[in-house]
Amino acid sequence: MTETARLSELSRWIGRSESREDAIVAAPLRQLSALLDRDDPEPKAGEPIPPLAHWLYFLDTHRQSELGPDGHARRGEFLPPVPLPRRMWAGSRLEFLRPLALGVDATRKSTIKDVSVKDGRSGTLVFVTVRHEISDARGLAIIDEHDIVYRGEGGATAAPVAAPRDEAWRREVRPDPVLLFRYSAVTFNGHRIHYDHPYVTGVEGYPGLVVHGPLIATLLLDLLRRNRPDTALRRYSFRAMRPLFDTAPFEVCGAPDDAKRSARLWTRDAEGAITMDAQAEWLA
């Protein structure tokens, strides 16, 4: 079987689903607030959790013997067995139908929505889209479509594109190893590119520890929350364009459009390139 034919076989995973249940408890919210350097009040039962905080629940808890050499769970169970070694979070599209409250029991149903194979500058790429539906006793609360990209070893990163300079909001972030470790800990993320410097530089060939895609997306929404604390988020989408590393600070930036009740959010690296582009929309 050719490589192309083998990759096309992965489409058989489309439609597979799994469900997980979890209690929306306070401890992960305290931890997230601390690593974001926020002075939030003590979370109370019945209050809405912050946007994207659902990523702190329904976590993968595979046994140590089930992990691959990169720290991720071995493939071929829920996620398709993509035969490419490198895996990254490429982007997401989220819809917040209503807040998920602290203290409730919730369910996440995850479904493989699409598997596609593309040829890029870095060689063959496989994109897997997973649709997550988060519900509680009142029904559906959050829809979260998550794009994962797999690629081969040694692939080139995208050419830099200059980031916008018209931001109304800006905050500098210094992604030191402690910040990255704490985020890995609160999300039970074993991917070694985020905390194992000898592995990420010697095996995967990056210049330093890689900043988590969901952490960057969370920092961008945190910028919105700092500037518009009473915003009731309706939709949020983001696309990762280039990786960020612990080798230099970066900036989270935002430009609101009050007429459209939205804001463009982006990250700008030390060279002035955009690395993540996001869009947030809120209710009136």
C-alpha positions as protocol buffer text, in pm:
chain_id: "A"
residue {
  index: 1
  type: MET
  ca { x: 0 y: 0 z: 0 }
}
residue {
  index: 2
  type: THR
  ca { x: 137 y: 343 z: -94 }
}
residue {
  index: 3
  type: GLU
  ca { x: 180 y: 619 z: 162 }
}
residue {
  index: 4
  type: THR
  ca { x: -106 y: 816 z: 5 }
}
residue {
  index: 5
  type: ALA
  ca { x: -336 y: 514 z: 16 }
}
residue {
  index: 6
  type: ARG
  ca { x: -237 y: 445 z: 376 }
}
residue {
  index: 7
  type: LEU
  ca { x: -316 y: 802 z: 475 }
}
residue {
  index: 8
  type: SER
  ca { x: -650 y: 794 z: 293 }
}
residue {
  index: 9
  type: GLU
  ca { x: -745 y: 494 z: 506 }
}
residue {
  index: 10
  type: LEU
  ca { x: -756 y: 730 z: 803 }
}
residue {
  index: 11
  type: SER
  ca { x: -1090 y: 863 z: 679 }
}
residue {
  index: 12
  type: ARG
  ca { x: -1244 y: 550 z: 830 }
}
residue {
  index: 13
  type: TRP
  ca { x: -1209 y: 725 z: 1167 }
}
residue {
  index: 14
  type: ILE
  ca { x: -1457 y: 998 z: 1068 }
}
residue {
  index: 15
  type: GLY
  ca { x: -1768 y: 965 z: 1283 }
}
residue {
  index: 16
  type: ARG
  ca { x: -1600 y: 789 z: 1576 }
}
residue {
  index: 17
  type: SER
  ca { x: -1705 y: 933 z: 1909 }
}
residue {
  index: 18
  type: GLU
  ca { x: -1642 y: 904 z: 2280 }
}
residue {
  index: 19
  type: SER
  ca { x: -1797 y: 1063 z: 2590 }
}
residue {
  index: 20
  type: ARG
  ca { x: -1647 y: 1169 z: 2920 }
}
residue {
  index: 21
  type: GLU
  ca { x: -1803 y: 1300 z: 3238 }
}
residue {
  index: 22
  type: ASP
  ca { x: -1644 y: 1538 z: 3486 }
}
residue {
  index: 23
  type: ALA
  ca { x: -1735 y: 1756 z: 3782 }
}
residue {
  index: 24
  type: ILE
  ca { x: -1670 y: 2126 z: 3729 }
}
residue {
  index: 25
  type: VAL
  ca { x: -1475 y: 2190 z: 4049 }
}
residue {
  index: 26
  type: ALA
  ca { x: -1287 y: 2495 z: 4177 }
}
residue {
  index: 27
  type: ALA
  ca { x: -924 y: 2378 z: 4207 }
}
residue {
  index: 28
  type: PRO
  ca { x: -831 y: 2400 z: 3835 }
}
residue {
  index: 29
  type: LEU
  ca { x: -984 y: 2750 z: 3818 }
}
residue {
  index: 30
  type: ARG
  ca { x: -762 y: 2867 z: 4105 }
}
residue {
  index: 31
  type: GLN
  ca { x: -459 y: 2719 z: 3930 }
}
residue {
  index: 32
  type: LEU
  ca { x: -543 y: 2883 z: 3598 }
}
residue {
  index: 33
  type: SER
  ca { x: -596 y: 3220 z: 3766 }
}
residue {
  index: 34
  type: ALA
  ca { x: -256 y: 3190 z: 3935 }
}
residue {
  index: 35
  type: LEU
  ca { x: -62 y: 3103 z: 3621 }
}
residue {
  index: 36
  type: LEU
  ca { x: -233 y: 3387 z: 3432 }
}
residue {
  index: 37
  type: ASP
  ca { x: -120 y: 3620 z: 3715 }
}
residue {
  index: 38
  type: ARG
  ca { x: -476 y: 3726 z: 3793 }
}
residue {
  index: 39
  type: ASP
  ca { x: -621 y: 3837 z: 4125 }
}
residue {
  index: 40
  type: ASP
  ca { x: -959 y: 3670 z: 4084 }
}
residue {
  index: 41
  type: PRO
  ca { x: -1197 y: 3623 z: 4376 }
}
residue {
  index: 42
  type: GLU
  ca { x: -1248 y: 3276 z: 4515 }
}
residue {
  index: 43
  type: PRO
  ca { x: -1466 y: 3080 z: 4272 }
}
residue {
  index: 44
  type: LYS
  ca { x: -1814 y: 3005 z: 4408 }
}
residue {
  index: 45
  type: ALA
  ca { x: -2062 y: 2733 z: 4319 }
}
residue {
  index: 46
  type: GLY
  ca { x: -2316 y: 2842 z: 4060 }
}
residue {
  index: 47
  type: GLU
  ca { x: -2095 y: 3112 z: 3908 }
}
residue {
  index: 48
  type: PRO
  ca { x: -1994 y: 3080 z: 3541 }
}
residue {
  index: 49
  type: ILE
  ca { x: -1644 y: 2952 z: 3472 }
}
residue {
  index: 50
  type: PRO
  ca { x: -1423 y: 3171 z: 3249 }
}
residue {
  index: 51
  type: PRO
  ca { x: -1425 y: 3115 z: 2872 }
}
residue {
  index: 52
  type: LEU
  ca { x: -1192 y: 2828 z: 2770 }
}
residue {
  index: 53
  type: ALA
  ca { x: -1178 y: 2698 z: 3127 }
}
residue {
  index: 54
  type: HIS
  ca { x: -1360 y: 2387 z: 3003 }
}
residue {
  index: 55
  type: TRP
  ca { x: -1015 y: 2283 z: 2870 }
}
residue {
  index: 56
  type: LEU
  ca { x: -920 y: 2214 z: 3234 }
}
residue {
  index: 57
  type: TYR
  ca { x: -1172 y: 1928 z: 3255 }
}
residue {
  index: 58
  type: PHE
  ca { x: -1237 y: 1598 z: 3071 }
}
residue {
  index: 59
  type: LEU
  ca { x: -859 y: 1546 z: 3057 }
}
residue {
  index: 60
  type: ASP
  ca { x: -678 y: 1249 z: 2908 }
}
residue {
  index: 61
  type: THR
  ca { x: -564 y: 1019 z: 3189 }
}
residue {
  index: 62
  type: HIS
  ca { x: -388 y: 742 z: 3000 }
}
residue {
  index: 63
  type: ARG
  ca { x: -165 y: 510 z: 3198 }
}
residue {
  index: 64
  type: GLN
  ca { x: 208 y: 576 z: 3176 }
}
residue {
  index: 65
  type: SER
  ca { x: 258 y: 257 z: 2976 }
}
residue {
  index: 66
  type: GLU
  ca { x: 13 y: 386 z: 2712 }
}
residue {
  index: 67
  type: LEU
  ca { x: 219 y: 694 z: 2623 }
}
residue {
  index: 68
  type: GLY
  ca { x: 434 y: 728 z: 2312 }
}
residue {
  index: 69
  type: PRO
  ca { x: 790 y: 866 z: 2299 }
}
residue {
  index: 70
  type: ASP
  ca { x: 665 y: 1226 z: 2264 }
}
residue {
  index: 71
  type: GLY
  ca { x: 454 y: 1204 z: 2582 }
}
residue {
  index: 72
  type: HIS
  ca { x: 120 y: 1181 z: 2399 }
}
residue {
  index: 73
  type: ALA
  ca { x: -103 y: 877 z: 2418 }
}
residue {
  index: 74
  type: ARG
  ca { x: -34 y: 625 z: 2143 }
}
residue {
  index: 75
  type: ARG
  ca { x: -268 y: 668 z: 1848 }
}
residue {
  index: 76
  type: GLY
  ca { x: -528 y: 436 z: 1705 }
}
residue {
  index: 77
  type: GLU
  ca { x: -795 y: 437 z: 1974 }
}
residue {
  index: 78
  type: PHE
  ca { x: -1012 y: 748 z: 1950 }
}
residue {
  index: 79
  type: LEU
  ca { x: -774 y: 955 z: 1738 }
}
residue {
  index: 80
  type: PRO
  ca { x: -667 y: 794 z: 1408 }
}
residue {
  index: 81
  type: PRO
  ca { x: -322 y: 629 z: 1387 }
}
residue {
  index: 82
  type: VAL
  ca { x: -161 y: 902 z: 1177 }
}
residue {
  index: 83
  type: PRO
  ca { x: 189 y: 774 z: 1079 }
}
residue {
  index: 84
  type: LEU
  ca { x: 352 y: 1117 z: 1110 }
}
residue {
  index: 85
  type: PRO
  ca { x: 554 y: 1190 z: 1423 }
}
residue {
  index: 86
  type: ARG
  ca { x: 485 y: 1558 z: 1497 }
}
residue {
  index: 87
  type: ARG
  ca { x: 153 y: 1680 z: 1636 }
}
residue {
  index: 88
  type: MET
  ca { x: 37 y: 2038 z: 1702 }
}
residue {
  index: 89
  type: TRP
  ca { x: -284 y: 2222 z: 1789 }
}
residue {
  index: 90
  type: ALA
  ca { x: -364 y: 2414 z: 1468 }
}
residue {
  index: 91
  type: GLY
  ca { x: -672 y: 2609 z: 1576 }
}
residue {
  index: 92
  type: SER
  ca { x: -1027 y: 2601 z: 1710 }
}
residue {
  index: 93
  type: ARG
  ca { x: -1374 y: 2741 z: 1656 }
}
residue {
  index: 94
  type: LEU
  ca { x: -1590 y: 2774 z: 1966 }
}
residue {
  index: 95
  type: GLU
  ca { x: -1948 y: 2873 z: 2034 }
}
residue {
  index: 96
  type: PHE
  ca { x: -2061 y: 2956 z: 2386 }
}
residue {
  index: 97
  type: LEU
  ca { x: -2436 y: 2894 z: 2399 }
}
residue {
  index: 98
  type: ARG
  ca { x: -2454 y: 2969 z: 2770 }
}
residue {
  index: 99
  type: PRO
  ca { x: -2212 y: 2966 z: 3063 }
}
residue {
  index: 100
  type: LEU
  ca { x: -2098 y: 2642 z: 3224 }
}
residue {
  index: 101
  type: ALA
  ca { x: -2129 y: 2685 z: 3599 }
}
residue {
  index: 102
  type: LEU
  ca { x: -1897 y: 2584 z: 3880 }
}
residue {
  index: 103
  type: GLY
  ca { x: -2030 y: 2292 z: 4080 }
}
residue {
  index: 104
  type: VAL
  ca { x: -2222 y: 2112 z: 3805 }
}
residue {
  index: 105
  type: ASP
  ca { x: -2161 y: 1770 z: 3655 }
}
residue {
  index: 106
  type: ALA
  ca { x: -2093 y: 1792 z: 3283 }
}
residue {
  index: 107
  type: THR
  ca { x: -2043 y: 1562 z: 2984 }
}
residue {
  index: 108
  type: ARG
  ca { x: -1821 y: 1609 z: 2681 }
}
residue {
  index: 109
  type: LYS
  ca { x: -1907 y: 1418 z: 2365 }
}
residue {
  index: 110
  type: SER
  ca { x: -1619 y: 1416 z: 2116 }
}
residue {
  index: 111
  type: THR
  ca { x: -1658 y: 1315 z: 1751 }
}
residue {
  index: 112
  type: ILE
  ca { x: -1404 y: 1289 z: 1470 }
}
residue {
  index: 113
  type: LYS
  ca { x: -1558 y: 1532 z: 1222 }
}
residue {
  index: 114
  type: ASP
  ca { x: -1298 y: 1523 z: 944 }
}
residue {
  index: 115
  type: VAL
  ca { x: -961 y: 1379 z: 841 }
}
residue {
  index: 116
  type: SER
  ca { x: -783 y: 1534 z: 544 }
}
residue {
  index: 117
  type: VAL
  ca { x: -440 y: 1499 z: 381 }
}
residue {
  index: 118
  type: LYS
  ca { x: -262 y: 1799 z: 227 }
}
residue {
  index: 119
  type: ASP
  ca { x: 79 y: 1874 z: 80 }
}
residue {
  index: 120
  type: GLY
  ca { x: 246 y: 2182 z: 230 }
}
residue {
  index: 121
  type: ARG
  ca { x: 586 y: 2351 z: 236 }
}
residue {
  index: 122
  type: SER
  ca { x: 691 y: 2112 z: 509 }
}
residue {
  index: 123
  type: GLY
  ca { x: 572 y: 1800 z: 323 }
}
residue {
  index: 124
  type: THR
  ca { x: 264 y: 1592 z: 384 }
}
residue {
  index: 125
  type: LEU
  ca { x: 24 y: 1721 z: 648 }
}
residue {
  index: 126
  type: VAL
  ca { x: -273 y: 1542 z: 802 }
}
residue {
  index: 127
  type: PHE
  ca { x: -548 y: 1751 z: 961 }
}
residue {
  index: 128
  type: VAL
  ca { x: -790 y: 1595 z: 1208 }
}
residue {
  index: 129
  type: THR
  ca { x: -1093 y: 1795 z: 1323 }
}
residue {
  index: 130
  type: VAL
  ca { x: -1261 y: 1693 z: 1648 }
}
residue {
  index: 131
  type: ARG
  ca { x: -1598 y: 1834 z: 1750 }
}
residue {
  index: 132
  type: HIS
  ca { x: -1655 y: 1854 z: 2126 }
}
residue {
  index: 133
  type: GLU
  ca { x: -2002 y: 1917 z: 2267 }
}
residue {
  index: 134
  type: ILE
  ca { x: -2010 y: 2006 z: 2637 }
}
residue {
  index: 135
  type: SER
  ca { x: -2343 y: 1967 z: 2817 }
}
residue {
  index: 136
  type: ASP
  ca { x: -2483 y: 1973 z: 3168 }
}
residue {
  index: 137
  type: ALA
  ca { x: -2823 y: 1889 z: 3309 }
}
residue {
  index: 138
  type: ARG
  ca { x: -2971 y: 2189 z: 3127 }
}
residue {
  index: 139
  type: GLY
  ca { x: -2842 y: 2075 z: 2788 }
}
residue {
  index: 140
  type: LEU
  ca { x: -2574 y: 2186 z: 2544 }
}
residue {
  index: 141
  type: ALA
  ca { x: -2352 y: 2471 z: 2668 }
}
residue {
  index: 142
  type: ILE
  ca { x: -2035 y: 2481 z: 2450 }
}
residue {
  index: 143
  type: ILE
  ca { x: -1944 y: 2364 z: 2101 }
}
residue {
  index: 144
  type: ASP
  ca { x: -1570 y: 2338 z: 2044 }
}
residue {
  index: 145
  type: GLU
  ca { x: -1420 y: 2229 z: 1711 }
}
residue {
  index: 146
  type: HIS
  ca { x: -1050 y: 2156 z: 1745 }
}
residue {
  index: 147
  type: ASP
  ca { x: -804 y: 2114 z: 1454 }
}
residue {
  index: 148
  type: ILE
  ca { x: -497 y: 1894 z: 1504 }
}
residue {
  index: 149
  type: VAL
  ca { x: -218 y: 1890 z: 1244 }
}
residue {
  index: 150
  type: TYR
  ca { x: 33 y: 1607 z: 1204 }
}
residue {
  index: 151
  type: ARG
  ca { x: 353 y: 1647 z: 1004 }
}
residue {
  index: 152
  type: GLY
  ca { x: 682 y: 1472 z: 941 }
}
residue {
  index: 153
  type: GLU
  ca { x: 1018 y: 1541 z: 1101 }
}
residue {
  index: 154
  type: GLY
  ca { x: 1223 y: 1844 z: 1006 }
}
residue {
  index: 155
  type: GLY
  ca { x: 944 y: 2034 z: 832 }
}
residue {
  index: 156
  type: ALA
  ca { x: 988 y: 2407 z: 777 }
}
residue {
  index: 157
  type: THR
  ca { x: 769 y: 2651 z: 967 }
}
residue {
  index: 158
  type: ALA
  ca { x: 554 y: 2900 z: 781 }
}
residue {
  index: 159
  type: ALA
  ca { x: 721 y: 3213 z: 646 }
}
residue {
  index: 160
  type: PRO
  ca { x: 683 y: 3507 z: 887 }
}
residue {
  index: 161
  type: VAL
  ca { x: 403 y: 3758 z: 825 }
}
residue {
  index: 162
  type: ALA
  ca { x: 425 y: 4099 z: 987 }
}
residue {
  index: 163
  type: ALA
  ca { x: 178 y: 4140 z: 1273 }
}
residue {
  index: 164
  type: PRO
  ca { x: -63 y: 4437 z: 1282 }
}
residue {
  index: 165
  type: ARG
  ca { x: 49 y: 4745 z: 1475 }
}
residue {
  index: 166
  type: ASP
  ca { x: -292 y: 4905 z: 1533 }
}
residue {
  index: 167
  type: GLU
  ca { x: -372 y: 4741 z: 1865 }
}
residue {
  index: 168
  type: ALA
  ca { x: -569 y: 4919 z: 2135 }
}
residue {
  index: 169
  type: TRP
  ca { x: -463 y: 4662 z: 2395 }
}
residue {
  index: 170
  type: ARG
  ca { x: -121 y: 4506 z: 2443 }
}
residue {
  index: 171
  type: ARG
  ca { x: 49 y: 4300 z: 2709 }
}
residue {
  index: 172
  type: GLU
  ca { x: 393 y: 4141 z: 2714 }
}
residue {
  index: 173
  type: VAL
  ca { x: 423 y: 3775 z: 2812 }
}
residue {
  index: 174
  type: ARG
  ca { x: 749 y: 3609 z: 2914 }
}
residue {
  index: 175
  type: PRO
  ca { x: 698 y: 3236 z: 2851 }
}
residue {
  index: 176
  type: ASP
  ca { x: 952 y: 3096 z: 3095 }
}
residue {
  index: 177
  type: PRO
  ca { x: 973 y: 2721 z: 3168 }
}
residue {
  index: 178
  type: VAL
  ca { x: 777 y: 2763 z: 3493 }
}
residue {
  index: 179
  type: LEU
  ca { x: 476 y: 2909 z: 3312 }
}
residue {
  index: 180
  type: LEU
  ca { x: 483 y: 2631 z: 3053 }
}
residue {
  index: 181
  type: PHE
  ca { x: 525 y: 2362 z: 3318 }
}
residue {
  index: 182
  type: ARG
  ca { x: 234 y: 2496 z: 3523 }
}
residue {
  index: 183
  type: TYR
  ca { x: 6 y: 2497 z: 3219 }
}
residue {
  index: 184
  type: SER
  ca { x: 112 y: 2142 z: 3132 }
}
residue {
  index: 185
  type: ALA
  ca { x: 36 y: 2044 z: 3492 }
}
residue {
  index: 186
  type: VAL
  ca { x: -311 y: 2203 z: 3513 }
}
residue {
  index: 187
  type: THR
  ca { x: -410 y: 2042 z: 3180 }
}
residue {
  index: 188
  type: PHE
  ca { x: -231 y: 1710 z: 3250 }
}
residue {
  index: 189
  type: ASN
  ca { x: -46 y: 1754 z: 2919 }
}
residue {
  index: 190
  type: GLY
  ca { x: 245 y: 1512 z: 2883 }
}
residue {
  index: 191
  type: HIS
  ca { x: 368 y: 1645 z: 2546 }
}
residue {
  index: 192
  type: ARG
  ca { x: 743 y: 1676 z: 2599 }
}
residue {
  index: 193
  type: ILE
  ca { x: 791 y: 1975 z: 2367 }
}
residue {
  index: 194
  type: HIS
  ca { x: 653 y: 2198 z: 2644 }
}
residue {
  index: 195
  type: TYR
  ca { x: 885 y: 2102 z: 2934 }
}
residue {
  index: 196
  type: ASP
  ca { x: 1170 y: 1872 z: 2819 }
}
residue {
  index: 197
  type: HIS
  ca { x: 1443 y: 2098 z: 2677 }
}
residue {
  index: 198
  type: PRO
  ca { x: 1685 y: 1820 z: 2568 }
}
residue {
  index: 199
  type: TYR
  ca { x: 1399 y: 1642 z: 2389 }
}
residue {
  index: 200
  type: VAL
  ca { x: 1248 y: 1945 z: 2213 }
}
residue {
  index: 201
  type: THR
  ca { x: 1586 y: 2073 z: 2089 }
}
residue {
  index: 202
  type: GLY
  ca { x: 1765 y: 1743 z: 2028 }
}
residue {
  index: 203
  type: VAL
  ca { x: 1482 y: 1526 z: 1894 }
}
residue {
  index: 204
  type: GLU
  ca { x: 1224 y: 1765 z: 1746 }
}
residue {
  index: 205
  type: GLY
  ca { x: 1475 y: 2031 z: 1645 }
}
residue {
  index: 206
  type: TYR
  ca { x: 1308 y: 2339 z: 1791 }
}
residue {
  index: 207
  type: PRO
  ca { x: 1518 y: 2623 z: 1937 }
}
residue {
  index: 208
  type: GLY
  ca { x: 1347 y: 2603 z: 2276 }
}
residue {
  index: 209
  type: LEU
  ca { x: 1040 y: 2490 z: 2466 }
}
residue {
  index: 210
  type: VAL
  ca { x: 721 y: 2533 z: 2262 }
}
residue {
  index: 211
  type: VAL
  ca { x: 444 y: 2750 z: 2408 }
}
residue {
  index: 212
  type: HIS
  ca { x: 116 y: 2556 z: 2412 }
}
residue {
  index: 213
  type: GLY
  ca { x: -135 y: 2660 z: 2148 }
}
residue {
  index: 214
  type: PRO
  ca { x: -427 y: 2655 z: 2395 }
}
residue {
  index: 215
  type: LEU
  ca { x: -223 y: 2858 z: 2644 }
}
residue {
  index: 216
  type: ILE
  ca { x: -168 y: 3126 z: 2379 }
}
residue {
  index: 217
  type: ALA
  ca { x: -539 y: 3122 z: 2293 }
}
residue {
  index: 218
  type: THR
  ca { x: -619 y: 3156 z: 2665 }
}
residue {
  index: 219
  type: LEU
  ca { x: -377 y: 3447 z: 2705 }
}
residue {
  index: 220
  type: LEU
  ca { x: -546 y: 3626 z: 2415 }
}
residue {
  index: 221
  type: LEU
  ca { x: -889 y: 3588 z: 2574 }
}
residue {
  index: 222
  type: ASP
  ca { x: -739 y: 3692 z: 2907 }
}
residue {
  index: 223
  type: LEU
  ca { x: -638 y: 4019 z: 2738 }
}
residue {
  index: 224
  type: LEU
  ca { x: -1003 y: 4069 z: 2639 }
}
residue {
  index: 225
  type: ARG
  ca { x: -1118 y: 3986 z: 2992 }
}
residue {
  index: 226
  type: ARG
  ca { x: -873 y: 4238 z: 3142 }
}
residue {
  index: 227
  type: ASN
  ca { x: -1000 y: 4516 z: 2916 }
}
residue {
  index: 228
  type: ARG
  ca { x: -1367 y: 4415 z: 2893 }
}
residue {
  index: 229
  type: PRO
  ca { x: -1430 y: 4218 z: 3213 }
}
residue {
  index: 230
  type: ASP
  ca { x: -1810 y: 4207 z: 3174 }
}
residue {
  index: 231
  type: THR
  ca { x: -1808 y: 4074 z: 2818 }
}
residue {
  index: 232
  type: ALA
  ca { x: -2040 y: 3777 z: 2759 }
}
residue {
  index: 233
  type: LEU
  ca { x: -1847 y: 3584 z: 2495 }
}
residue {
  index: 234
  type: ARG
  ca { x: -2050 y: 3427 z: 2215 }
}
residue {
  index: 235
  type: ARG
  ca { x: -1793 y: 3296 z: 1967 }
}
residue {
  index: 236
  type: TYR
  ca { x: -1416 y: 3260 z: 1960 }
}
residue {
  index: 237
  type: SER
  ca { x: -1190 y: 3126 z: 1688 }
}
residue {
  index: 238
  type: PHE
  ca { x: -816 y: 3118 z: 1643 }
}
residue {
  index: 239
  type: ARG
  ca { x: -554 y: 2989 z: 1401 }
}
residue {
  index: 240
  type: ALA
  ca { x: -195 y: 2908 z: 1491 }
}
residue {
  index: 241
  type: MET
  ca { x: 42 y: 3046 z: 1227 }
}
residue {
  index: 242
  type: ARG
  ca { x: 392 y: 3003 z: 1375 }
}
residue {
  index: 243
  type: PRO
  ca { x: 521 y: 2852 z: 1700 }
}
residue {
  index: 244
  type: LEU
  ca { x: 635 y: 3055 z: 1998 }
}
residue {
  index: 245
  type: PHE
  ca { x: 922 y: 2946 z: 2223 }
}
residue {
  index: 246
  type: ASP
  ca { x: 1055 y: 3021 z: 2570 }
}
residue {
  index: 247
  type: THR
  ca { x: 1357 y: 3192 z: 2412 }
}
residue {
  index: 248
  type: ALA
  ca { x: 1199 y: 3540 z: 2393 }
}
residue {
  index: 249
  type: PRO
  ca { x: 898 y: 3736 z: 2519 }
}
residue {
  index: 250
  type: PHE
  ca { x: 597 y: 3793 z: 2296 }
}
residue {
  index: 251
  type: GLU
  ca { x: 301 y: 4030 z: 2296 }
}
residue {
  index: 252
  type: VAL
  ca { x: -72 y: 3959 z: 2309 }
}
residue {
  index: 253
  type: CYS
  ca { x: -261 y: 4231 z: 2125 }
}
residue {
  index: 254
  type: GLY
  ca { x: -622 y: 4328 z: 2062 }
}
residue {
  index: 255
  type: ALA
  ca { x: -827 y: 4571 z: 1858 }
}
residue {
  index: 256
  type: PRO
  ca { x: -1199 y: 4592 z: 1944 }
}
residue {
  index: 257
  type: ASP
  ca { x: -1475 y: 4681 z: 1700 }
}
residue {
  index: 258
  type: ASP
  ca { x: -1756 y: 4799 z: 1923 }
}
residue {
  index: 259
  type: ALA
  ca { x: -2000 y: 4842 z: 1635 }
}
residue {
  index: 260
  type: LYS
  ca { x: -1970 y: 4471 z: 1555 }
}
residue {
  index: 261
  type: ARG
  ca { x: -1932 y: 4364 z: 1920 }
}
residue {
  index: 262
  type: SER
  ca { x: -1611 y: 4187 z: 1832 }
}
residue {
  index: 263
  type: ALA
  ca { x: -1234 y: 4209 z: 1861 }
}
residue {
  index: 264
  type: ARG
  ca { x: -941 y: 4086 z: 1662 }
}
residue {
  index: 265
  type: LEU
  ca { x: -677 y: 3935 z: 1889 }
}
residue {
  index: 266
  type: TRP
  ca { x: -326 y: 3829 z: 1789 }
}
residue {
  index: 267
  type: THR
  ca { x: 20 y: 3748 z: 1915 }
}
residue {
  index: 268
  type: ARG
  ca { x: 335 y: 3923 z: 1796 }
}
residue {
  index: 269
  type: ASP
  ca { x: 674 y: 3759 z: 1844 }
}
residue {
  index: 270
  type: ALA
  ca { x: 1007 y: 3931 z: 1916 }
}
residue {
  index: 271
  type: GLU
  ca { x: 1071 y: 3971 z: 1541 }
}
residue {
  index: 272
  type: GLY
  ca { x: 734 y: 4139 z: 1483 }
}
residue {
  index: 273
  type: ALA
  ca { x: 564 y: 3840 z: 1315 }
}
residue {
  index: 274
  type: ILE
  ca { x: 209 y: 3731 z: 1386 }
}
residue {
  index: 275
  type: THR
  ca { x: 197 y: 3383 z: 1540 }
}
residue {
  index: 276
  type: MET
  ca { x: -172 y: 3339 z: 1626 }
}
residue {
  index: 277
  type: ASP
  ca { x: -470 y: 3521 z: 1481 }
}
residue {
  index: 278
  type: ALA
  ca { x: -802 y: 3514 z: 1666 }
}
residue {
  index: 279
  type: GLN
  ca { x: -1150 y: 3662 z: 1657 }
}
residue {
  index: 280
  type: ALA
  ca { x: -1385 y: 3708 z: 1952 }
}
residue {
  index: 281
  type: GLU
  ca { x: -1754 y: 3801 z: 1934 }
}
residue {
  index: 282
  type: TRP
  ca { x: -1977 y: 3889 z: 2226 }
}
residue {
  index: 283
  type: LEU
  ca { x: -2339 y: 3955 z: 2307 }
}
residue {
  index: 284
  type: ALA
  ca { x: -2483 y: 4304 z: 2330 }
}
